[in-house]
């Protein structure tokens, strides 16, 4: 299997031998990753993979030099194209329900923007690239959010979203947390279904101004509705 690496300024050809009869050319495109201040993150790449057999992996965040990232491509392609693999799997997503400008808060929820989530089996193909909803719980006081409902809690923190990431590339909850930290710094993690003071799930509120035009990957700890399950 031939492996073609591409960055904005460099084109390098590398050959990787894989076991088995399959033979295809894998094309990798590496994109720079910026933090919230606009600075380039060193040693972090956002990798798009064309597996050469009709399958793709987009938005795979990898650490290290280009050759280390490239070495992961064949196994990602095999996993992507396997029967019952990530293309058949679904992950849970949430959306922005409401933004309250005078408080500077966002209410994020399973049911938002005319779409609903499935916290039991997942609702969105893991082949899709969506932002991760990230949360930093920092003890922020409630500015007046009516969080007394058993279904709505105050998360005592701040919300933000990453660049779009293909669900099948996440791998695990710690891996998703690392992407949040890479984007926004220490203390950030992937938001989860049961965040907030209600602990019942389905929706919560925190400081933020996240996008209203897309769904977000959100973690659930007690169901198999994550792309890595």
N, C-alpha and C positions, 0 to 999 in steps of 0.2 A: 504494500500500500504506500503510495507516495504522499508525502505531507508537504504542503505548500504554505509557507508562513508569509503574512503580509502585514506591514505596519504602514503608517502614513508616509514614511520616507525610505523604507527598506523592503526589498523583496528577496527572501532567502529560500532556497530549495533544500529540503532535507528528506531523506528516505528512511521510513521505518518499516521493518518487516513484521508482519503479523502472522500468527498461526492460522491455518485454515486456507481454503481455496479462494476466499474473497480477495479481490484486487480492485481498489478504487483510489482516486486522488482526493485527499482531504485538504481543503483550503481553510486556513486560519487567518482571520483578520483581527488585529490587536488595536484596541482603542484606548486612549489615555483616560484616566479616571481623575476627576477633580474633587476636592473637598468642598465644604459649604462656603469657603472663602474664595474659591476659584483657583486654588493652587493645585498643581499636579501632584498626585500621590505617587511617590517613588516606589518601585517594586510591586506595583499593583496594576493589573491589566484587566480590561473587559474584553473577553475573547468571544468572537462569533465563529462557529464551526460549520462549514459545509462538508458533510460526510461523504459526498460523492455518490451516494446511493439513493438520493431523494430525501434524506433526513437531514435535519439541521439542529444545532444547539446554539442558541443566541443568549448573549448577556451572561456568559460564565465568568465570574469574578475569580481571578487566580492571583496568587502571590508568588514572588520570586522572579527570576529572569525569564526571558521569552522561551528558552529551551526547556526549562522546567515546566512551564505552562503547556508547551507543545506536547510534552511526554504524556500528558493526561488525555489528549484528544482521542486516541484510538479507543480507550476504554469507555469514554463518554459516548462515542459513536456506537459502540457495540450495545451499550445499555439503552441508548435512545431507540435503536432499531429492533430490539428484542421483542418477541410477542409478549403482550401485557406490560410492556415497558412504559417509560414516562409519557409517550404519546397517547397511551390508553388511560393513564392515570389522571386524576383530577385533584386539585387543591382548593382549599377554602379561601374565599376572598371577601373583603369588606369594602365599603365605600364611605364617602363623606355624606353624612345626613344633613347637618346644618353647620354653618359658621356664624358665630355671634360677634359682629365687629366691635361693639362697645366693650365686650369682655375679652376679646382676643382669643376665643376658644373655639374648638372644633368638636362636634359630636360625630363620632364614627360608629358605624353600625353594620350588622349583618344585612339588614334590609335598608337600602339607601339608593337614591337615584333611580327608582323604578326597578331595581334588581334585588334579588334575594340570594342569600348564601345557603350552602348545604354543609352544616358542621359535622355531618356523619359520614358522607362519602366524598365531599369536595364538590365544587360547582364549576370549576374552570379548568380546562385542559392544561396540564403541566408543560405542554409545549408552548404555551403563551408566555410572552415576556411582559411582566407587570412590575410596578414599583413594590418594594417591601414597605409596609407601614411600620415605622420605628417609633419607639417610646423611650424617653428618659424620665424615670421616676425620681424626682428630686425634692419631694416634699412641698411642692408649690401649694399655697393655700387656695382654697376654693374662692373664686372671686364673686360668687353669687349664683353658680349653676344650681338649678333645682335637682339635686342628685339624691333626693330622699326616696325615690322610687326603687322598688326591689329590682327593676330591670335597667336602671341607669345609675352609674356610679361616677364619681370624680376620681381621675387617675393620678392626681397630684403630680403632674409633670408636663412635658412638652412632646408634641408630635412632629414628625417630619417623614418624608418619603424619599427613597433612593431612586437612582436611575432604574429603568425597567430591567428586570432580571428574569430569565427563563426559569420557570418553576422547577423543571427537571434538573437544573444545575445547582440547586440549593444544597442538597445532600443531607442536611441535618439542621436541627434548631441552633446548635452552637455555630454552625457555618453561616446561617442567616444572621445571627447576632453579630458575627465578625464583619459582615457586610455593612450593617448599621454602624458599627464602630469605625469602619474605614471611611464612611461618608461623614460622620458627625462627631466622632470622638468617643472617649471613654464614658461609660455609663449608659450608652444607648443599646437597645436590644430590639428584637422583632416583637411588635405588639402581639398580644395573645387574646383569645376569646374571653377569658375571665379577668382581664385587667379592670381596674376600677374598684371602687368601694363596695359595689353591690355583690361582686363575686359570682353572680348568676350568669353573667355573660350577656351576649347579644348586642350590647352597645355601651359606650362610655364616653366621657368628655375630658379634654385636657387642653392646655394652651397650644395654639398652632394655627396654621393657615394652609392646609394641605390642598392638593388638587381636587377639583370636583369633576374632572373629565375622565376619570379612570377608576377601576377597582384596584385594590391592593392585596398582596399576599399577607395573610394573618395566620398566626400559629394557634393550634388548639391542642392542649396537652393530654386530653383523655379520650380522644377519638382518632380514628385513622383517616383523617381528612387533610393531611399534609402531603406535599408532593414526594417526600422521602419515605412515607410509610409503605 
